[in-house]
Amino acid sequence: MKTVKETNLSDLNLVNRGKVRDIYDLGEHLLIVTSDRISAFDVIMDEAIPYKGYVLTQISRFWFERMTDIIDNHIVAMDVSDFPAQTHKYRDDLEGRSMLVKKADPLPIECIVRGYVSGSGWKEYRQSGTICGIKLPEGLQESSKLNEPIFTPSTKAEIGEHDENIPYSKAVELCGEKWAGQAREATLSIYKRARDLADTKGIIIADTKFEFGILNDRLIWIDEALTPDSSRFWPKDQYKPGGPQPSFDKQFLRDYLETLDWNKQAPPPRLSEEIVRKTGEKYLEALKKLTGIEPPR
């Protein structure tokens, strides 16, 4: 499988190139292509991670298919043969890493759910005993499991900026009570099912973030689904609260970057072949553990 840093599908209408995804407007639907780009601290690295786009797309497919009774999603087709004819000549760029999706109006928030105390949540908890203003029990350690997962939404930042954690009341203000309530309910329901299924595969999903949109006055699930880019995946057999955990996600890359003399602003530092390879191995391990899928060579 070829490595795709970015796509340039010349006769299709590119409407957005994000940190990872290239989005084309095909009229009735959108074509989302997941590249092998990787970002850390909201900076896109110069090096691509082989198979990353394939991994994210196949893991998303795995989860979308298992949650349709909870909420509809935006998928129309995921096989190039089922895409509009004008895309077929780009099969080498699209196969395994793209999806044809419905157009929806995205909610202006990221819907984050935390089942464990980690990342920015751990930093806030140490300072105030709260996460996003939600009071938590005393005595929790880094990576402790919460008695019940919590919904901690954030704003959506532009590339190069940082999302901002917000209280639920602000989510209601931004989205309206109806949509904020439905998004919170869907977020917690999806997470609990995914957490329990992943547990049987030896993976702890510590936290994750979802995006939802409105289509025909109904909430649907859009973007990606419980991938190593949008979640913290920890190996269950190595879990030990009281500090950071080994992971199957890009935390490995973040940890490496933290050791460098880099101000977390563009331009990014160069990644060695070894760091690129090891990062890719983390993604592939997550794919195989969760789905059993081996990527095409």
FENSULJO-V925799 format. One record per residue. N is the residue number from 1. PHI is phi as a letter, one per 20 degrees, with the letter a starting at -180 (none if undefined). D_FIRST is the distance of its C-alpha to the first C-alpha in whole Angstrom. Layout:
# FENSULJO-V925799
n=N phi=PHI d_first=D_FIRST
n=N phi=PHI d_first=D_FIRST
This chain:
# FENSULJO-V925799
n=1 phi=none d_first=0
n=2 phi=f d_first=4
n=3 phi=e d_first=7
n=4 phi=c d_first=9
n=5 phi=f d_first=13
n=6 phi=b d_first=15
n=7 phi=d d_first=15
n=8 phi=c d_first=17
n=9 phi=e d_first=18
n=10 phi=g d_first=21
n=11 phi=e d_first=23
n=12 phi=d d_first=22
n=13 phi=e d_first=25
n=14 phi=f d_first=23
n=15 phi=d d_first=25
n=16 phi=a d_first=24
n=17 phi=c d_first=22
n=18 phi=e d_first=22
n=19 phi=f d_first=21
n=20 phi=c d_first=18
n=21 phi=d d_first=18
n=22 phi=d d_first=18
n=23 phi=d d_first=21
n=24 phi=d d_first=22
n=25 phi=e d_first=25
n=26 phi=d d_first=25
n=27 phi=o d_first=29
n=28 phi=f d_first=29
n=29 phi=c d_first=26
n=30 phi=d d_first=23
n=31 phi=d d_first=20
n=32 phi=d d_first=18
n=33 phi=d d_first=15
n=34 phi=e d_first=14
n=35 phi=f d_first=12
n=36 phi=e d_first=11
n=37 phi=f d_first=15
n=38 phi=c d_first=17
n=39 phi=c d_first=21
n=40 phi=b d_first=24
n=41 phi=l d_first=28
n=42 phi=m d_first=27
n=43 phi=d d_first=25
n=44 phi=e d_first=22
n=45 phi=f d_first=21
n=46 phi=f d_first=20
n=47 phi=e d_first=17
n=48 phi=e d_first=13
n=49 phi=d d_first=12
n=50 phi=g d_first=8
n=51 phi=m d_first=7
n=52 phi=g d_first=11
n=53 phi=f d_first=11
n=54 phi=f d_first=9
n=55 phi=f d_first=12
n=56 phi=f d_first=14
n=57 phi=f d_first=14
n=58 phi=f d_first=14
n=59 phi=f d_first=17
n=60 phi=g d_first=19
n=61 phi=g d_first=19
n=62 phi=g d_first=20
n=63 phi=f d_first=23
n=64 phi=g d_first=24
n=65 phi=f d_first=24
n=66 phi=e d_first=27
n=67 phi=c d_first=29
n=68 phi=f d_first=30
n=69 phi=f d_first=33
n=70 phi=e d_first=34
n=71 phi=b d_first=32
n=72 phi=f d_first=31
n=73 phi=c d_first=27
n=74 phi=e d_first=26
n=75 phi=f d_first=23
n=76 phi=d d_first=24
n=77 phi=b d_first=20
n=78 phi=c d_first=17
n=79 phi=d d_first=15
n=80 phi=g d_first=15
n=81 phi=f d_first=17
n=82 phi=e d_first=20
n=83 phi=e d_first=20
n=84 phi=g d_first=22
n=85 phi=g d_first=22
n=86 phi=f d_first=21
n=87 phi=e d_first=18
n=88 phi=f d_first=17
n=89 phi=f d_first=16
n=90 phi=d d_first=14
n=91 phi=g d_first=11
n=92 phi=f d_first=8
n=93 phi=e d_first=9
n=94 phi=d d_first=11
n=95 phi=g d_first=9
n=96 phi=n d_first=9
n=97 phi=c d_first=10
n=98 phi=c d_first=14
n=99 phi=b d_first=17
n=100 phi=e d_first=20
n=101 phi=c d_first=23
n=102 phi=f d_first=27
n=103 phi=e d_first=29
n=104 phi=c d_first=31
n=105 phi=e d_first=33
n=106 phi=f d_first=32
n=107 phi=f d_first=34
n=108 phi=e d_first=35
n=109 phi=c d_first=34
n=110 phi=e d_first=32
n=111 phi=e d_first=33
n=112 phi=d d_first=32
n=113 phi=c d_first=33
n=114 phi=c d_first=34
n=115 phi=d d_first=35
n=116 phi=c d_first=36
n=117 phi=e d_first=37
n=118 phi=b d_first=35
n=119 phi=l d_first=33
n=120 phi=f d_first=36
n=121 phi=f d_first=37
n=122 phi=f d_first=39
n=123 phi=f d_first=40
n=124 phi=f d_first=42
n=125 phi=f d_first=43
n=126 phi=f d_first=45
n=127 phi=e d_first=46
n=128 phi=c d_first=48
n=129 phi=m d_first=47
n=130 phi=c d_first=45
n=131 phi=c d_first=41
n=132 phi=l d_first=42
n=133 phi=n d_first=45
n=134 phi=e d_first=45
n=135 phi=f d_first=47
n=136 phi=d d_first=46
n=137 phi=g d_first=48
n=138 phi=f d_first=49
n=139 phi=n d_first=48
n=140 phi=f d_first=44
n=141 phi=d d_first=42
n=142 phi=f d_first=39
n=143 phi=m d_first=36
n=144 phi=f d_first=39
n=145 phi=e d_first=38
n=146 phi=e d_first=40
n=147 phi=f d_first=42
n=148 phi=c d_first=41
n=149 phi=f d_first=38
n=150 phi=c d_first=39
n=151 phi=e d_first=38
n=152 phi=c d_first=37
n=153 phi=f d_first=36
n=154 phi=b d_first=35
n=155 phi=f d_first=35
n=156 phi=d d_first=32
n=157 phi=e d_first=32
n=158 phi=f d_first=31
n=159 phi=g d_first=28
n=160 phi=n d_first=30
n=161 phi=d d_first=32
n=162 phi=d d_first=33
n=163 phi=f d_first=33
n=164 phi=d d_first=37
n=165 phi=f d_first=38
n=166 phi=c d_first=40
n=167 phi=f d_first=43
n=168 phi=g d_first=43
n=169 phi=f d_first=46
n=170 phi=f d_first=44
n=171 phi=f d_first=41
n=172 phi=f d_first=44
n=173 phi=f d_first=45
n=174 phi=f d_first=42
n=175 phi=d d_first=41
n=176 phi=n d_first=44
n=177 phi=f d_first=45
n=178 phi=f d_first=44
n=179 phi=f d_first=40
n=180 phi=f d_first=40
n=181 phi=f d_first=42
n=182 phi=f d_first=39
n=183 phi=f d_first=36
n=184 phi=f d_first=38
n=185 phi=f d_first=38
n=186 phi=f d_first=35
n=187 phi=g d_first=33
n=188 phi=f d_first=35
n=189 phi=f d_first=35
n=190 phi=f d_first=31
n=191 phi=f d_first=31
n=192 phi=f d_first=34
n=193 phi=f d_first=32
n=194 phi=f d_first=28
n=195 phi=g d_first=30
n=196 phi=f d_first=32
n=197 phi=f d_first=29
n=198 phi=f d_first=27
n=199 phi=g d_first=30
n=200 phi=f d_first=30
n=201 phi=d d_first=26
n=202 phi=n d_first=27
n=203 phi=c d_first=26
n=204 phi=e d_first=29
n=205 phi=e d_first=28
n=206 phi=f d_first=31
n=207 phi=a d_first=30
n=208 phi=a d_first=28
n=209 phi=c d_first=28
n=210 phi=c d_first=28
n=211 phi=c d_first=29
n=212 phi=c d_first=31
n=213 phi=c d_first=32
n=214 phi=d d_first=35
n=215 phi=c d_first=34
n=216 phi=l d_first=38
n=217 phi=m d_first=40
n=218 phi=c d_first=37
n=219 phi=e d_first=35
n=220 phi=c d_first=31
n=221 phi=e d_first=28
n=222 phi=c d_first=26
n=223 phi=m d_first=23
n=224 phi=c d_first=21
n=225 phi=c d_first=22
n=226 phi=l d_first=23
n=227 phi=e d_first=20
n=228 phi=f d_first=20
n=229 phi=e d_first=20
n=230 phi=d d_first=23
n=231 phi=b d_first=25
n=232 phi=d d_first=26
n=233 phi=d d_first=25
n=234 phi=d d_first=27
n=235 phi=f d_first=27
n=236 phi=f d_first=30
n=237 phi=f d_first=31
n=238 phi=d d_first=32
n=239 phi=f d_first=33
n=240 phi=b d_first=36
n=241 phi=f d_first=38
n=242 phi=o d_first=40
n=243 phi=a d_first=37
n=244 phi=f d_first=33
n=245 phi=d d_first=31
n=246 phi=g d_first=28
n=247 phi=b d_first=25
n=248 phi=d d_first=21
n=249 phi=d d_first=21
n=250 phi=f d_first=21
n=251 phi=g d_first=25
n=252 phi=g d_first=24
n=253 phi=f d_first=23
n=254 phi=g d_first=26
n=255 phi=f d_first=28
n=256 phi=f d_first=27
n=257 phi=f d_first=27
n=258 phi=f d_first=31
n=259 phi=e d_first=32
n=260 phi=e d_first=31
n=261 phi=e d_first=34
n=262 phi=c d_first=32
n=263 phi=e d_first=34
n=264 phi=m d_first=31
n=265 phi=c d_first=31
n=266 phi=f d_first=29
n=267 phi=f d_first=28
n=268 phi=f d_first=26
n=269 phi=f d_first=26
n=270 phi=f d_first=24
n=271 phi=e d_first=21
n=272 phi=f d_first=21
n=273 phi=g d_first=18
n=274 phi=f d_first=20
n=275 phi=f d_first=20
n=276 phi=f d_first=16
n=277 phi=f d_first=15
n=278 phi=f d_first=18
n=279 phi=f d_first=17
n=280 phi=f d_first=14
n=281 phi=f d_first=15
n=282 phi=f d_first=18
n=283 phi=f d_first=15
n=284 phi=f d_first=13
n=285 phi=f d_first=17
n=286 phi=f d_first=18
n=287 phi=f d_first=16
n=288 phi=f d_first=17
n=289 phi=f d_first=20
n=290 phi=f d_first=21
n=291 phi=d d_first=19
n=292 phi=n d_first=18
n=293 phi=e d_first=14
n=294 phi=d d_first=12
n=295 phi=f d_first=8
n=296 phi=f d_first=6
n=297 phi=e d_first=5
